Amino acid sequence: MLKKVPVSSVIMGMHIHELCGSWMDHPFWKSGFLLQDPHDLERLQASSVTEIWIDTSKGLDCVEGETPEEARERGEQVLHDIATQPVRENIADELRRAAKICERSKEAVASMFNEVRMGQMLNTEQTQRVVSEITQSVLRHPNALLSIVRVKQADEYTYMHSVAVSALMIALARQLGFEDDEVHEAGMAGLLHDVGKMAIDDGILNKPDSLTDNEFEQIKRHPEYGVRYLQKGSEPVSRAVLEACYSHHEKMDGSGYPRGLKGDQISLLSRMAAVCDVYDALTSDRPYKLGWGPSETVQRMAQWTGHFDPQIFQAFVRSVGIYPVGSLVRLKSGRLAVVIEQNEKSLLVPKVKVFFSTKSGLHIEREVVNLAAVHCSDAIAARESREDWDFKDLDELWREQ
């Protein structure tokens, strides 16, 4: 039997049939599921959703005559576990910590890739440690590390790209409601997805000009090289990680490589890696092009058809934001601002730092504006392309919390 109930009456053990509202209003990629994870209930209560449909034939029902307060008390015994979960850090504190984690991770990945070039076995303990550190940072505050890893020098792209995709995969896995071991596996897939590029000549990988057809054919073999290498290890990685390394360039319409897989033929981790890999590649500066802004990248990826799994992409957008940290936006007041923090309840009203007036054409006093505040009368009017403005310190604006 289906029954509509207010979110305030929802308790553990209920089967959620449908969430009222659009997908942008809630943090879940699926609508029908049994509520058995306290983290999911906490996210539901923190969302903009006010009512849901439950299926009483598949889960608990509201007790007749029970008040919302009594319902909360009935579920309190289960919810006490939330108190033991990591507390979300202030983003300014986590940015400082994330910068150190990034540096350690970059050095570890550089060492790992150099060992691959020399034909040595994968250091499983080192990779596990890197993924664990990245995971803990994402749990403390997801936007901090995701923002730091996006900013990378062109000459360190190969190593930092692996760290970035690992962090994006972890955040996406959390958004999709993965269990802890599955989140870790997603992080491993992100860290190792491009290990096969170590078999490609540096002159091709870092070529500042367009690749020839022959050079591109060599690049397209890196998934095959990566799987061959990972299968040789004394402690082989999981089958799911191997598949993600082999298939992260497959596309939903079958136009990808190396096998031209289509739709559900592509594994879940591979579909996730496809989104994370492309997002980081497009937002990164390379020898042959400047990266797009994060918000512009999300917008352009949303326009592509046949490339990504729609549900995975929707979950990805919820994990990074429609206006990710570092995005350049124009407010209705005519001021330009950089996004510095997401609003957990709505992706449309982040916290921003204003710094420039388009009306006067002059820099103005920097000010943090919480667009979600009740008294705030301003709002985002449009995304702005970094290429259209000659600002040299945009990344410093959001780093200076």
Secondary structure, DSSP 8 states (H G I E B T S, - for coil): -EEEEEGGG--TT-EEEEESS-GGGSS-S-S-EE---HHHHHHHHHSS--EEEEETTTS----TT--HHHHHHHHHHHHGGGGGS-----HHHHHHHHHHHHHHHHHHHHHHHHHHHTT----HHHHHHHHHHHHHHHHH-HHHHHHHHH---GGGHHHHHHHHHHHHHHHHHHHTT--HHHHHHHHHHHHHTTGGGGGS-HHHHT-SS---HHHHHHHTTHHHHHHHHHHTSSS---HHHHHHHHHTT--TTS--SSS---GGGS-HHHHHHHHHHHHHHHHS-BTTB----HHHHHHHHHH-SSSS-HHHHHHHHHHH-SS-TT-EEEETTSEEEEEEEEETTEEEEEEEEEEEETTTTEEEEEEEEETTSTT----EEEE--GGGS--S-HHHHHH--
